C-alpha cells in the first residue's frame, strides 16, 4: 500500500503543476458520460496512469475519463478506480477541485475496498487517505506532511445539497429545507471533493446528491466517487447511504454505474433514513 500512496502523492504534485500552467480549454473528445473533456482532464488522467504504471502491485486501473478498465500488471493485486480531476469545470473560475481514488483488492467492488484517498487542489493542496484511520496531509514544497487524524462529530452544521432543485422530489426538498430551518449553513460549490472535505474538517453535516427526475439513478459514479467517499466517511465515524441502504453494500454492473448518495455525520444521515423510509 505504501507504493500506491507514494504514487498518488507524485501524481498530486504533477497535477498541481498542470493546473497552474496547462491549457484549460476544451478538447475535441468526450468522456464515457458524453461530457466534453477539458485538456486538463486528459492531462491529469495521463499523469495518474503514468505513475500507476510504475507500481507493480497495481493490477488494473479504471478512470472516469476512460470507457474501459486497463490492466497494468498481471501479477498485481490492487484495482484502482479514480476520477483524475473532479469538478474540473470549476477551474476557469478558480474554485477548488480534486482527485479521488478508490483502492480495491483482487477486483473492483465495494466489498473489496481496502483504502481510499482524495486530494484537494485549492489555496493549499491537501490529501486525505483512509485505511485503518482517516489521515490528512498537507503539501509542503514537494512533500506531503501528516497534519492530523480526521473524525466526524455526531452532528454537524453544514448542508451541501446537490442536483438542480427543480428536479428534486418534493420530500427531498422538504428535508433539505428542514435542515436550514434548524440553522444549518449552505456550503455548496458544485465540486464534490471540496464540499465533502469541508464537511469532514468542520466536524460534520450532510452532503446529498439524490435521485432526480433527470438522473433517476443518481449522477455520481460508484467506483470512482461514491464508494471512495463512503469508505472515508464511515472510517471517520460518519455514515453513507443511497437514501435507504448503506452505500458500501451496493453492487455494480458497469464501471461507470451511478448511485444517489448521502454522506454525513450520524444525526443527519439518520434523518435522511427516516424521510426516505416513508417515500
C-alpha positions in Angstrom: 0.0 0.0 0.0 2.9 2.4 0.6 3.9 2.3 -3.0 0.4 3.3 -4.1 0.3 6.1 -1.5 3.6 7.4 -2.9 2.4 7.2 -6.5 -0.7 9.2 -5.6 1.5 11.8 -3.9 3.7 12.1 -7.0 0.6 12.4 -9.2 -0.8 15.1 -7.0 2.3 17.2 -7.2 2.3 16.8 -11.0 -1.4 17.7 -11.3 -0.9 20.8 -9.2 1.8 21.9 -11.7 -0.6 21.1 -14.6 -3.4 23.1 -13.0 -1.1 26.1 -12.6 0.4 26.0 -16.0 -1.5 24.0 -18.6 -4.3 24.8 -21.1 -7.7 24.6 -19.5 -9.6 24.8 -22.8 -11.9 22.1 -24.1 -10.7 19.2 -26.2 -12.4 17.6 -29.1 -13.0 14.4 -27.0 -15.9 13.2 -24.8 -15.7 11.0 -21.8 -17.8 7.9 -21.0 -20.7 10.2 -19.9 -20.8 12.2 -23.1 -19.2 15.2 -21.4 -16.7 17.2 -23.5 -13.3 16.8 -21.8 -11.0 19.7 -20.8 -7.4 19.4 -22.0 -6.7 19.3 -18.3 -8.9 16.3 -17.7 -6.9 14.4 -20.3 -3.6 15.6 -18.9 -4.4 14.6 -15.3 -5.7 11.2 -16.5 -2.4 10.6 -18.3 -0.3 11.7 -15.3 -2.0 9.2 -12.9 -1.8 6.4 -15.4 1.9 7.1 -15.9 2.6 7.0 -12.1 0.5 3.9 -11.6 2.2 2.0 -14.5 5.4 2.1 -12.4 3.7 0.3 -9.4 3.9 -3.4 -9.8 1.3 -4.1 -7.1 -1.4 -2.5 -9.3 -3.2 -5.0 -11.5 -5.9 -2.8 -13.2 -7.0 0.8 -13.3 -10.3 2.4 -14.2 -10.7 6.1 -14.9 -13.8 8.2 -15.2 -12.2 9.6 -18.4 -11.8 6.1 -19.9 -14.6 3.9 -21.2 -12.9 0.7 -20.2 -10.6 -0.6 -17.4 -6.9 -1.0 -18.3 -4.7 -3.9 -17.0 -1.3 -2.7 -16.0 0.4 -5.6 -14.2 -0.8 -9.2 -14.5 0.7 -10.2 -11.1 -0.6 -7.1 -9.2 -3.4 -7.5 -6.6 -4.8 -3.9 -6.4 -7.5 -2.5 -8.6 -7.8 1.3 -8.5 -10.7 3.4 -9.8 -10.1 7.2 -9.9 -11.5 10.5 -11.0 -8.5 12.4 -12.2 -9.9 15.9 -11.8 -13.4 16.0 -10.1 -15.1 19.4 -10.6 -12.8 20.4 -13.5 -15.4 22.7 -14.9 -14.7 25.0 -11.9 -11.1 25.5 -12.9 -11.8 28.5 -15.2 -13.4 30.4 -12.2 -10.5 29.3 -9.9 -12.5 27.3 -7.4 -11.1 24.2 -5.6 -11.1 20.9 -7.5 -9.8 17.4 -6.6 -8.8 13.9 -7.5 -10.4 10.8 -6.0 -9.0 7.3 -5.7 -10.7 4.0 -4.7 -8.3 1.2 -3.9 -9.7 -2.3 -4.2 -8.1 -5.7 -3.6 -8.3 -8.5 -6.2 -11.3 -7.0 -8.0 -13.5 -3.8 -8.2 -16.5 -3.6 -5.8 -17.3 -2.0 -2.5 -16.8 -5.3 -0.6 -13.2 -5.4 -1.9 -12.3 -1.8 -1.0 -9.2 -1.6 1.3 -8.4 2.1 1.2 -9.4 5.3 -0.5 -7.9 8.8 -1.0 -8.7 12.2 -2.3 -6.7 15.3 -3.0 -8.0 18.9 -2.8 -6.3 21.4 -5.0 -7.3 24.8 -3.5 -5.3 27.6 -1.9 -3.4 24.7 -0.3 -3.0 21.1 -1.6 -4.3 18.7 1.0 -4.6 14.9 0.8 -6.9 12.7 2.9 -6.0 9.0 3.0 -8.2 6.4 4.6 -7.0 2.9 5.5 -7.5 1.9 9.1 -7.9 5.6 10.1 -8.6 8.8 8.1 -5.5 11.0 8.0 -4.9 14.4 6.4 -1.6 15.5 4.8 -0.6 18.9 3.6 1.7 19.5 0.6 4.8 21.5 1.8 7.1 22.2 -1.1 7.4 18.9 -2.8 6.5 16.6 0.1 3.2 15.8 1.9 3.4 16.1 5.7 1.0 14.5 8.1 -1.3 17.0 9.8 -4.0 15.2 11.8 -6.4 12.4 12.0 -10.0 13.3 10.9 -13.1 12.4 12.9 -16.7 13.5 12.5 -18.9 14.7 15.3 -22.2 13.1 16.0 -24.0 16.1 14.5 -22.8 18.9 12.2 -23.8 22.3 11.0 -23.3 22.3 7.2 -25.7 21.4 4.4 -24.5 20.7 0.9 -27.4 19.7 -1.4 -26.5 18.7 -4.9 -28.6 18.5 -8.1 -30.9 21.0 -9.6 -33.8 21.9 -7.2 -36.5 21.8 -9.9 -35.6 18.1 -10.4 -35.8 17.1 -6.7 -38.6 15.1 -5.2 -40.9 17.2 -3.0 -40.0 15.2 0.1 -36.3 15.7 -0.5 -36.7 19.5 -0.8 -38.7 19.5 2.4 -35.9 17.6 4.1 -33.2 20.0 2.9 -35.3 23.0 3.9 -35.8 21.4 7.4 -32.0 21.4 8.0 -31.8 25.1 7.1 -34.7 25.7 9.4 -32.6 24.2 12.2 -29.8 26.6 11.5 -27.6 24.6 9.1 -25.4 26.7 6.8 -25.4 26.2 3.0 -22.0 25.1 1.7 -22.1 24.0 -1.9 -19.5 24.8 -4.6 -20.5 22.3 -7.2 -17.3 20.3 -6.5 -17.8 17.0 -4.7 -14.2 17.0 -3.3 -14.1 20.4 -1.7 -17.7 20.2 -0.3 -17.1 16.8 1.3 -13.7 17.9 2.5 -15.3 20.9 4.2 -17.9 18.7 6.0 -15.2 16.3 7.2 -12.9 19.1 8.5 -15.7 21.2 10.1 -16.9 18.2 12.1 -20.0 17.1 10.2 -23.1 17.9 8.3 -24.8 16.5 5.2 -23.8 16.2 1.5 -26.6 14.9 -0.6 -27.0 14.1 -4.3 -30.4 12.3 -4.6 -32.1 10.6 -7.4 -33.7 13.3 -9.6 -36.2 13.5 -12.4 -33.3 13.9 -14.9 -30.9 11.5 -13.1 -33.1 8.8 -11.6 -30.1 6.6 -10.8 -28.1 9.5 -9.5 -25.2 11.3 -11.1 -22.1 10.3 -9.1 -20.2 7.2 -10.1 -20.0 4.3 -7.7 -16.4 3.1 -8.2 -14.8 6.5 -8.8 -16.7 8.8 -6.4 -19.4 7.1 -4.2 -17.5 4.1 -2.8 -14.3 6.0 -2.0 -16.1 8.7 -0.1 -18.4 6.2 1.6 -15.3 4.4 2.9 -13.8 7.6 4.2 -16.9 8.9 5.9 -17.5 5.5 7.6 -13.9 5.3 8.8 -14.2 8.9 10.1 -17.2 7.9 12.3 -20.0 9.0 9.9 -22.4 7.2 7.6 -23.0 6.9 3.8 -26.3 5.7 2.3 -28.2 5.8 -1.0 -31.3 7.1 0.8 -32.1 3.8 2.5 -29.2 1.4 2.2 -25.5 1.5 3.1 -23.6 2.6 0.0 -20.8 0.1 0.8 -23.4 -2.7 0.4 -24.2 -1.8 -3.2 -23.0 -3.9 -6.2 -22.1 -2.6 -9.6 -22.5 -4.0 -13.1 -20.5 -1.5 -15.2 -17.5 0.5 -14.1 -19.5 3.7 -14.8 -22.6 2.8 -12.8 -24.0 5.7 -10.7 -26.0 6.0 -7.4 -27.8 8.5 -5.4 -25.7 9.3 -2.3 -25.8 10.9 1.1 -22.7 11.4 3.2 -22.7 12.9 6.7 -22.5 12.6 10.4 -24.8 10.1 12.1 -27.5 12.6 13.1 -28.1 13.9 9.6 -28.0 10.5 7.9 -30.5 9.2 10.4 -32.8 12.0 9.4 -32.4 11.0 5.7 -33.2 7.4 6.5 -36.4 8.5 8.3 -37.5 10.6 5.4 -36.7 8.1 2.7 -38.2 5.2 4.6 -41.6 6.7 4.0 -41.2 7.6 0.3 
